[in-house]
């Protein structure tokens, strides 16, 4: 290596504080490999332990080139890239270079962080002042932190978008007034149930009696309060496997999964009618309504019916219940 100076035979002697500022992670050793001086950042990393006077090879372990066990062998690798670790922290690798001083006056080894800089900064609580002003390590750290922050922000935004999408999907399938599913959700549920030909289910069509009088007498706000109460009743009285939905106005469809016997269906229908007929408090007034229910099960058909046929037959059962008076239910039977 051709080192040019001016004048050609000039030499530079640097005070220790200048060396510390330029090379805060250097180690100065004498001709026998004993530590004379170390930069402030390196001292911080070894926690100011009794470093001065120690053998350099007791402080460091040379990983690459392999097989270097003595100081003399280390100096033979002058100006070469070294990979070293502190014997007190072998999990943390450093890059290093060692250069002999003129006149057999020892050597200087300078250290830097490689890919382990982020871990080293965290482990040794290093700050901007621990690096030379020209060192790009801290800038890399900032870039690494910025990347991590961007990744966290992206993941957070993705989660929020997924949650917002799920919320929007749920809202699109929910009746705002009652909190039950809406017509769209019920249509999807019926298609799902019909696609499984081995699963039988029962469909109930519930229509409120005297509801129009509530709207006409007390206003639509009272009517809305009544519908909200009906939603709560259905939510309380039905099983979690059942699927109630408000399909419009004062009409509700309920899919009972699996299909129930006629005796069980009769008990469910009577219980629902009894709960709905209980007086409902709306502000300072009390209103009372009733319900008619039509019922049909897929088990009553010789072969799997279509959704259109089920809907037509459950409507026919509902009209039969209404013809019998308020608070009645009717079970459809083919023929």
C-alpha positions as CSV (number, residue, x, y, z in Angstrom):
1,X,0.0,0.0,0.0
2,X,1.4,3.4,-1.0
3,X,0.7,6.0,1.7
4,X,1.2,9.5,0.5
5,X,1.9,12.4,2.9
6,X,3.2,16.0,2.6
7,X,6.0,16.4,3.0
8,X,6.8,12.8,2.1
9,X,8.5,11.9,5.3
10,X,5.9,13.6,7.6
11,X,4.3,11.6,10.5
12,X,1.2,12.3,12.5
13,X,0.9,11.9,16.2
14,X,-2.7,12.1,17.5
15,X,-3.6,13.0,21.1
16,X,-5.8,10.3,22.8
17,X,-8.9,12.6,22.9
18,X,-8.6,13.0,19.1
19,X,-8.2,9.2,18.7
20,X,-11.3,8.7,20.9
21,X,-13.3,11.1,18.8
22,X,-12.3,9.6,15.5
23,X,-12.2,6.0,16.6
24,X,-14.5,5.6,19.6
25,X,-14.2,1.8,19.3
26,X,-10.5,1.4,19.0
27,X,-8.1,-0.6,21.2
28,X,-4.4,0.5,21.5
29,X,-2.0,-2.3,22.5
30,X,1.8,-2.4,23.1
31,X,4.3,-4.6,21.3
32,X,3.4,-7.5,23.6
33,X,-0.3,-7.2,22.9
34,X,-1.2,-5.6,26.3
35,X,-4.0,-3.0,26.2
36,X,-2.7,0.5,26.7
37,X,-5.8,2.5,25.9
38,X,-9.4,2.0,24.5
39,X,-12.0,4.3,22.9
40,X,-14.9,5.4,25.1
41,X,-17.6,3.4,23.3
42,X,-15.6,0.2,23.6
43,X,-15.0,0.9,27.3
44,X,-18.8,1.4,27.7
45,X,-19.4,-1.9,26.1
46,X,-17.1,-3.8,28.5
47,X,-18.5,-1.8,31.4
48,X,-15.2,-0.1,32.2
49,X,-13.8,-3.4,33.5
50,X,-10.1,-3.6,34.3
51,X,-9.1,-3.6,30.7
52,X,-5.8,-1.7,30.7
53,X,-2.9,-4.1,31.0
54,X,-4.9,-7.1,29.9
55,X,-3.7,-9.3,27.0
56,X,-5.7,-8.5,23.8
57,X,-6.2,-12.2,23.1
58,X,-7.9,-12.6,26.5
59,X,-10.4,-9.9,25.6
60,X,-11.2,-11.0,22.1
61,X,-11.7,-14.3,20.3
62,X,-10.8,-14.3,16.6
63,X,-13.5,-16.1,14.6
64,X,-12.1,-15.4,11.1
65,X,-9.5,-16.0,9.9
66,X,-9.7,-19.2,11.9
67,X,-6.8,-20.6,13.9
68,X,-5.4,-17.3,15.3
69,X,-4.5,-17.8,18.9
70,X,-1.6,-15.4,19.6
71,X,-1.0,-11.7,19.2
72,X,1.9,-12.2,16.8
73,X,-0.4,-14.3,14.5
74,X,-3.0,-11.6,14.7
75,X,-0.6,-8.8,13.7
76,X,0.3,-10.9,10.7
77,X,-3.2,-10.3,9.5
78,X,-2.7,-6.5,9.4
79,X,-5.0,-4.6,7.1
80,X,-7.2,-7.6,6.6
81,X,-10.8,-7.9,7.6
82,X,-11.3,-9.7,10.8
83,X,-14.3,-11.2,12.5
84,X,-14.0,-11.1,16.3
85,X,-16.2,-11.5,19.4
86,X,-15.8,-10.4,23.0
87,X,-15.1,-13.4,25.1
88,X,-17.6,-11.9,27.5
89,X,-20.3,-11.6,24.8
90,X,-19.6,-14.3,22.1
91,X,-23.1,-13.9,20.7
92,X,-22.2,-10.5,19.3
93,X,-19.8,-10.4,16.3
94,X,-17.7,-7.4,15.3
95,X,-15.8,-6.5,12.2
96,X,-12.3,-5.4,13.0
97,X,-8.9,-4.4,11.5
98,X,-5.5,-4.3,13.2
99,X,-2.6,-2.1,12.1
100,X,0.9,-2.1,13.6
101,X,2.3,1.2,14.7
102,X,5.7,2.5,13.4
103,X,8.8,1.6,15.3
104,X,7.5,-1.7,16.8
105,X,5.3,0.4,19.1
106,X,2.4,-1.9,19.3
107,X,-0.8,-1.8,17.2
108,X,-4.2,-0.3,17.0
109,X,-7.3,-2.5,16.4
110,X,-10.5,-0.7,15.3
111,X,-13.9,-2.3,15.7
112,X,-17.3,-1.7,14.0
113,X,-20.7,-3.4,14.1
114,X,-21.8,-5.5,11.1
115,X,-25.3,-6.8,10.8
116,X,-25.5,-7.0,14.6
117,X,-25.5,-3.2,15.1
118,X,-29.2,-3.0,16.1
119,X,-28.7,-5.7,18.7
120,X,-25.5,-4.1,20.0
121,X,-27.1,-0.7,20.3
122,X,-30.0,-2.2,22.3
123,X,-27.8,-4.4,24.5
124,X,-25.2,-1.8,25.4
125,X,-27.6,1.2,25.4
126,X,-25.6,3.1,22.9
127,X,-26.6,6.5,21.7
128,X,-25.7,8.9,18.9
129,X,-22.8,10.3,21.0
130,X,-21.1,6.8,21.2
131,X,-20.3,6.9,17.4
132,X,-18.0,9.0,15.4
133,X,-19.9,11.8,13.6
134,X,-18.9,10.2,10.2
135,X,-20.1,6.7,11.3
136,X,-23.2,5.6,9.3
137,X,-24.1,2.9,11.9
138,X,-26.6,5.1,13.7
139,X,-28.2,6.1,10.4
140,X,-28.6,2.5,9.6
141,X,-30.2,2.1,13.0
142,X,-32.6,4.9,12.2
143,X,-33.4,3.3,8.9
144,X,-34.0,-0.1,10.6
145,X,-36.3,1.5,13.2
146,X,-38.1,3.3,10.5
147,X,-38.6,0.1,8.6
148,X,-39.8,-1.7,11.7
149,X,-42.2,1.2,12.4
150,X,-43.5,1.1,8.9
151,X,-44.0,-2.6,9.0
152,X,-45.9,-2.3,12.3
153,X,-48.0,0.5,10.9
154,X,-48.7,-1.5,7.8
155,X,-49.7,-4.5,9.8
156,X,-51.9,-2.3,12.0
157,X,-53.5,-0.7,9.0
158,X,-54.1,-4.1,7.4
159,X,-55.8,-5.3,10.6
160,X,-57.9,-2.2,10.8
161,X,-59.0,-2.6,7.1
162,X,-59.8,-6.2,7.7
163,X,-61.8,-5.4,10.8
164,X,-63.6,-2.5,8.9
165,X,-64.4,-4.9,6.1
166,X,-65.7,-7.5,8.5
167,X,-67.8,-4.8,10.3
168,X,-69.2,-3.5,7.0
169,X,-70.0,-7.1,5.9
170,X,-71.8,-7.7,9.2
171,X,-73.7,-4.4,9.0
172,X,-74.8,-5.2,5.4
173,X,-76.4,-8.4,6.8
174,X,-77.8,-7.0,10.0
175,X,-81.2,-5.3,10.6
176,X,-80.2,-2.1,12.4
177,X,-83.5,-1.8,14.3
178,X,-83.7,-5.2,15.9
179,X,-80.1,-6.4,15.7
180,X,-81.2,-9.6,14.0
181,X,-80.1,-10.7,10.6
182,X,-81.8,-9.1,7.6
183,X,-83.4,-10.5,4.4
184,X,-80.1,-10.7,2.6
185,X,-78.5,-12.8,5.4
186,X,-81.6,-15.1,5.5
187,X,-81.5,-15.7,1.8
188,X,-77.8,-16.7,2.1
189,X,-78.6,-19.0,5.1
190,X,-81.5,-20.7,3.2
191,X,-79.2,-21.3,0.2
192,X,-76.6,-22.8,2.5
193,X,-79.1,-25.0,4.3
194,X,-80.6,-26.2,1.0
195,X,-77.2,-27.0,-0.4
196,X,-76.7,-29.7,2.3
197,X,-79.3,-32.2,1.3
198,X,-78.7,-34.4,4.4
199,X,-79.6,-31.5,6.8
200,X,-83.3,-31.0,7.5
201,X,-84.5,-27.8,9.0
202,X,-87.8,-26.0,10.0
203,X,-88.8,-22.6,8.8
204,X,-91.1,-20.3,10.8
205,X,-92.8,-17.2,9.3
206,X,-93.8,-14.9,12.1
207,X,-96.1,-11.9,11.5
208,X,-97.0,-9.4,14.2
209,X,-100.7,-8.8,14.9
210,X,-102.1,-5.3,15.8
211,X,-98.7,-3.8,15.0
212,X,-100.3,-1.3,12.5
213,X,-102.4,0.1,15.4
214,X,-99.3,0.9,17.4
215,X,-97.9,2.9,14.5
216,X,-101.2,4.6,13.8
217,X,-102.0,5.4,17.5
218,X,-98.5,6.1,19.0
219,X,-96.3,6.9,16.0
220,X,-93.5,5.2,14.3
221,X,-91.0,5.8,17.2
222,X,-93.2,3.6,19.3
223,X,-93.4,1.0,16.5
224,X,-89.6,1.0,16.2
225,X,-89.4,0.4,20.0
226,X,-91.8,-2.6,19.7
227,X,-89.8,-4.1,16.8
228,X,-86.6,-3.7,18.9
229,X,-88.2,-5.6,21.8
230,X,-89.3,-8.4,19.4
231,X,-85.7,-8.7,18.3
232,X,-84.7,-9.1,22.0
233,X,-87.4,-11.7,22.6
234,X,-86.3,-13.8,19.6
235,X,-82.7,-13.5,20.6
236,X,-83.5,-14.7,24.2
237,X,-86.0,-17.4,23.4
238,X,-84.3,-19.2,20.5
239,X,-81.2,-21.4,20.6
240,X,-77.8,-20.3,19.3
241,X,-78.1,-22.8,16.5
242,X,-81.3,-21.1,15.2
243,X,-81.3,-18.3,12.7
244,X,-83.9,-15.5,13.2
245,X,-84.1,-12.6,10.7
246,X,-86.4,-9.6,10.2
247,X,-87.3,-9.7,6.5
248,X,-89.2,-6.5,6.4
249,X,-91.9,-4.4,8.2
250,X,-93.3,-6.6,11.0
251,X,-92.3,-9.9,9.4
252,X,-89.7,-12.3,10.7
253,X,-88.3,-15.6,9.4
254,X,-86.7,-18.2,11.7
255,X,-84.7,-21.2,10.6
256,X,-84.6,-23.9,13.2
257,X,-81.6,-26.2,12.8
258,X,-82.0,-29.1,12.8
259,X,-85.7,-29.7,12.0
260,X,-87.9,-30.3,15.1
261,X,-90.8,-32.6,15.7
262,X,-94.4,-31.2,15.6
263,X,-94.7,-31.4,19.4
264,X,-91.5,-29.4,19.9
265,X,-92.5,-26.9,17.2
266,X,-95.9,-26.4,18.9
267,X,-94.1,-25.6,22.2
268,X,-91.7,-23.2,20.6
269,X,-94.5,-21.4,18.7
270,X,-96.7,-21.1,21.8
271,X,-93.8,-19.8,23.9
272,X,-92.9,-17.1,21.3
273,X,-96.6,-16.0,21.0
274,X,-96.9,-15.8,24.8
275,X,-93.7,-13.7,25.2
276,X,-94.8,-11.4,22.4
277,X,-98.3,-10.9,23.8
278,X,-96.8,-9.6,27.1
279,X,-97.3,-5.8,27.6
280,X,-94.4,-3.7,26.2
281,X,-93.5,-0.5,27.9
282,X,-92.7,2.3,25.5
283,X,-91.8,5.4,27.3
284,X,-94.8,6.3,29.4
285,X,-97.2,4.2,27.5
286,X,-97.9,0.4,27.4
287,X,-98.7,-1.4,24.2
288,X,-99.8,-4.9,23.5
289,X,-99.6,-6.9,20.3
290,X,-99.7,-10.5,19.3
291,X,-98.2,-12.8,16.6
292,X,-99.2,-15.3,14.0
293,X,-96.8,-18.1,13.0
294,X,-96.6,-20.3,9.9
295,X,-94.4,-23.4,10.1
296,X,-93.0,-25.8,7.5
297,X,-90.2,-28.4,7.7
298,X,-88.2,-30.0,5.0
299,X,-89.0,-33.4,6.5
300,X,-92.6,-33.3,5.4
301,X,-91.8,-33.5,1.6
302,X,-91.2,-36.7,-0.2
303,X,-88.2,-35.1,-1.9
304,X,-86.2,-32.0,-1.3
305,X,-88.3,-28.9,-1.9
306,X,-87.0,-25.7,-3.5
307,X,-86.6,-22.5,-1.6
308,X,-89.5,-21.0,-3.6
309,X,-91.7,-23.9,-2.6
310,X,-90.7,-23.6,1.1
311,X,-91.5,-19.9,1.1
312,X,-94.8,-20.4,-0.6
313,X,-95.8,-23.1,1.8
314,X,-94.8,-21.3,5.0
315,X,-96.7,-18.3,3.7
316,X,-99.8,-20.5,3.2
317,X,-99.4,-21.8,6.8
318,X,-99.1,-18.2,8.1
319,X,-102.3,-17.2,6.3
320,X,-104.1,-20.3,7.8
321,X,-103.0,-19.2,11.3
322,X,-104.3,-15.6,10.7
323,X,-107.6,-17.0,9.5
324,X,-107.9,-18.7,12.8
325,X,-107.5,-15.4,14.7
326,X,-104.7,-13.6,16.5
327,X,-102.0,-15.4,18.4
328,X,-102.3,-18.7,16.4
329,X,-99.8,-20.9,14.6
330,X,-100.3,-23.4,11.8
331,X,-98.0,-26.2,10.6
332,X,-98.0,-26.8,6.8
333,X,-98.7,-30.4,5.6
334,X,-98.6,-31.2,1.9
335,X,-102.0,-32.1,0.5
